[in-house]
Amino acid sequence: MNLYLLHKPYRMLSQFTDRRVDEAERRATLADVISVPGVYAAGRLDYDSEGLLLLSDDGELIHRISDPRHKQPKTYRVQVEGAPSEAALQALREGVELKDGRTRPAKVRQLVSSDLAEREPPLDPRRHPVTTWLELTITEGRNRQVRRMTAHVGHPTLRLVRVAVGPWRLDGLAPGEWRRETLHAPRKPATGRRRNQGKGGRR
């Protein structure tokens, strides 16, 4: 089975078509950067989010990656407004109360640098003079969850880049680039009983 790791650019849909009829208003889609037939995205990234998107031609693999019950950890580098206090970071680690319930505990750390290329278009430093980069790892997949979490503690997300899903990482991929990995399905355990060869059988 094949797995495709794609760096989804900013302002691109996580699908291959845009339902808008007017061609002048058409938004960028996955078809603009990858032309492998028969693949579908395992999960999604918002239009204004960037980073690692996994695609496959294997339905079972897509389900295994995207189903929240499998709790695949997802790691994001997030540029937020202002400078969060240690209390705000601890609140994210312990879980915050959103409209759809309390979030699970997250791994959160502050970064000195994102180690990411500048976004196009970049943030306006006059509008956002003070920003902070955080790295968050969550095991849920609620709609716009990371953005809602940081807003809840008073620091809205300005830029969000997913850098890992489970064991797969964004490393080495520029926006719009992708690479293929071939995965081998695990062997199924043998079923049935071994025949009894009796006294005269081989040992």
C-alpha positions as CSV (number, residue, x, y, z in Angstrom):
1,M,0.0,0.0,0.0
2,N,1.2,3.5,-0.8
3,L,1.2,6.5,1.6
4,Y,1.8,10.0,0.3
5,L,3.2,12.8,2.5
6,L,2.2,16.2,1.3
7,H,3.1,19.7,2.6
8,K,-0.2,21.4,2.1
9,P,0.4,25.1,1.4
10,Y,-1.4,28.0,3.1
11,R,-4.8,28.8,1.6
12,M,-5.4,25.5,-0.2
13,L,-8.3,23.1,0.3
14,S,-7.7,19.6,1.6
15,Q,-9.6,18.1,-1.3
16,F,-9.2,17.7,-5.1
17,T,-12.0,19.9,-6.3
18,D,-13.6,23.3,-5.3
19,R,-17.4,23.3,-5.5
20,R,-17.5,27.0,-6.4
21,V,-18.9,27.4,-9.9
22,D,-17.2,30.7,-10.8
23,E,-13.7,29.8,-12.1
24,A,-12.5,33.3,-11.1
25,E,-13.2,32.5,-7.5
26,R,-11.8,29.0,-7.5
27,R,-9.5,28.2,-4.6
28,A,-6.4,26.2,-4.8
29,T,-6.9,22.4,-4.3
30,L,-4.7,19.3,-3.9
31,A,-5.1,18.7,-7.7
32,D,-2.8,21.8,-8.1
33,V,0.2,20.0,-6.4
34,I,-0.3,16.2,-6.7
35,S,-1.7,14.2,-9.6
36,V,-1.7,10.6,-8.4
37,P,-4.9,8.9,-9.4
38,G,-7.1,7.2,-6.8
39,V,-5.7,8.8,-3.7
40,Y,-7.7,10.4,-0.9
41,A,-6.7,12.5,2.1
42,A,-6.6,10.8,5.5
43,G,-8.1,13.6,7.6
44,R,-7.9,17.2,6.7
45,L,-6.3,20.6,7.3
46,D,-8.2,23.8,7.3
47,Y,-7.9,26.1,4.3
48,D,-5.8,28.6,6.3
49,S,-3.6,25.9,7.9
50,E,-0.4,24.4,6.5
51,G,1.7,21.4,6.9
52,L,1.6,17.6,6.8
53,L,-1.4,16.0,5.0
54,L,-1.4,12.2,4.5
55,L,-3.0,10.6,1.4
56,S,-3.4,7.0,0.4
57,D,-5.0,4.7,-2.2
58,D,-5.9,2.2,0.6
59,G,-9.2,2.8,2.3
60,E,-8.3,0.7,5.4
61,L,-5.1,2.7,5.9
62,I,-7.0,6.0,5.5
63,H,-9.5,4.9,8.2
64,R,-6.8,3.8,10.5
65,I,-5.0,7.1,10.3
66,S,-8.0,9.4,10.4
67,D,-10.3,7.6,12.9
68,P,-10.2,9.5,16.2
69,R,-10.5,6.2,18.1
70,H,-7.0,5.3,17.1
71,K,-5.7,8.5,18.8
72,Q,-2.9,9.2,16.3
73,P,-0.9,12.0,18.0
74,K,-0.7,15.1,15.8
75,T,2.0,17.7,16.4
76,Y,1.6,21.4,15.4
77,R,3.9,24.4,15.4
78,V,1.7,27.4,16.2
79,Q,2.4,31.1,16.1
80,V,0.2,32.9,18.6
81,E,-0.6,36.5,19.4
82,G,1.3,37.8,22.4
83,A,3.5,36.0,24.9
84,P,1.7,33.3,26.9
85,S,2.3,32.9,30.6
86,E,3.3,29.7,32.2
87,A,-0.2,29.5,33.6
88,A,-1.6,29.7,30.1
89,L,0.7,26.9,28.8
90,Q,-0.2,24.8,31.8
91,A,-3.9,25.2,31.1
92,L,-3.3,23.9,27.6
93,R,-1.4,20.9,29.0
94,E,-4.2,20.0,31.4
95,G,-7.1,20.6,29.0
96,V,-9.4,23.5,28.5
97,E,-13.2,23.6,28.5
98,L,-14.5,24.3,25.0
99,K,-18.2,24.4,23.8
100,D,-18.0,20.8,22.7
101,G,-16.4,19.6,25.9
102,R,-13.1,19.5,27.7
103,T,-10.0,18.8,25.6
104,R,-7.6,15.9,26.5
105,P,-4.3,16.8,28.1
106,A,-1.8,18.1,25.4
107,K,2.0,18.3,25.2
108,V,2.9,21.9,25.0
109,R,6.3,23.7,24.9
110,Q,7.4,27.1,23.9
111,L,9.9,27.4,21.0
112,V,12.7,29.8,20.4
113,S,12.2,29.4,16.7
114,S,9.8,27.5,14.5
115,D,12.5,26.3,12.1
116,L,10.0,26.9,9.3
117,A,10.2,29.0,6.2
118,E,8.4,32.3,6.0
119,R,4.7,32.0,5.0
120,E,3.6,33.6,1.7
121,P,2.1,36.1,2.4
122,P,3.9,36.7,5.7
123,L,2.3,38.1,8.8
124,D,2.3,41.9,9.1
125,P,4.6,42.8,12.0
126,R,2.8,46.1,12.4
127,R,-0.5,44.3,13.2
128,H,1.2,41.6,15.2
129,P,4.3,43.1,16.9
130,V,4.6,40.4,19.6
131,T,4.1,36.7,18.7
132,T,5.3,33.4,20.2
133,W,5.8,30.0,18.7
134,L,4.5,27.0,20.5
135,E,4.6,23.3,19.7
136,L,1.4,21.3,20.6
137,T,0.8,17.6,20.4
138,I,-2.9,16.5,20.7
139,T,-4.6,13.1,20.3
140,E,-8.0,14.5,19.2
141,G,-9.3,15.8,15.9
142,R,-12.0,18.3,16.7
143,N,-12.8,21.0,14.3
144,R,-10.2,23.8,14.5
145,Q,-9.3,22.5,17.9
146,V,-5.8,24.0,18.3
147,R,-7.1,27.4,17.3
148,R,-9.9,27.3,19.8
149,M,-7.6,26.1,22.5
150,T,-5.1,28.9,22.1
151,A,-7.9,31.5,21.8
152,H,-9.4,30.1,25.0
153,V,-6.3,31.0,27.0
154,G,-6.1,34.5,25.4
155,H,-3.6,34.0,22.6
156,P,-5.3,33.6,19.2
157,T,-3.5,31.5,16.6
158,L,-2.0,33.5,13.7
159,R,-0.2,30.7,11.9
160,L,-0.6,26.9,12.2
161,V,1.6,24.3,10.7
162,R,1.2,20.5,11.3
163,V,4.6,18.9,11.4
164,A,3.8,15.3,12.4
165,V,1.0,12.7,12.3
166,G,1.8,9.6,14.3
167,P,5.3,8.4,13.1
168,W,5.2,10.5,9.9
169,R,6.9,13.9,9.8
170,L,7.0,16.9,7.5
171,D,10.8,17.0,7.5
172,G,12.4,18.0,4.2
173,L,9.2,18.9,2.3
174,A,8.6,22.5,1.1
175,P,5.1,23.8,0.6
176,G,3.5,21.9,-2.4
177,E,6.1,19.1,-2.3
178,W,5.3,15.5,-1.6
179,R,6.9,12.1,-1.3
180,R,5.7,8.5,-1.4
181,E,6.3,5.7,1.1
182,T,5.5,2.1,0.5
183,L,4.0,0.4,3.6
184,H,3.8,-3.4,4.0
185,A,0.7,-4.8,5.5
186,P,1.3,-6.8,8.7
187,R,1.1,-10.5,8.2
188,K,-2.0,-12.2,9.5
189,P,-1.4,-14.8,12.2
190,A,-1.8,-18.4,11.0
191,T,-5.1,-20.1,11.8
192,G,-6.0,-23.7,12.2
193,R,-4.4,-26.5,14.2
194,R,-1.2,-28.3,13.3
195,R,-1.9,-31.9,12.3
196,N,-0.9,-34.6,14.8
197,Q,1.6,-36.7,13.0
198,G,1.4,-39.6,15.5
199,K,4.2,-41.8,16.7
200,G,5.9,-42.3,13.4
201,G,5.9,-38.7,12.4
202,R,8.9,-36.4,12.2
203,R,9.9,-34.4,15.3
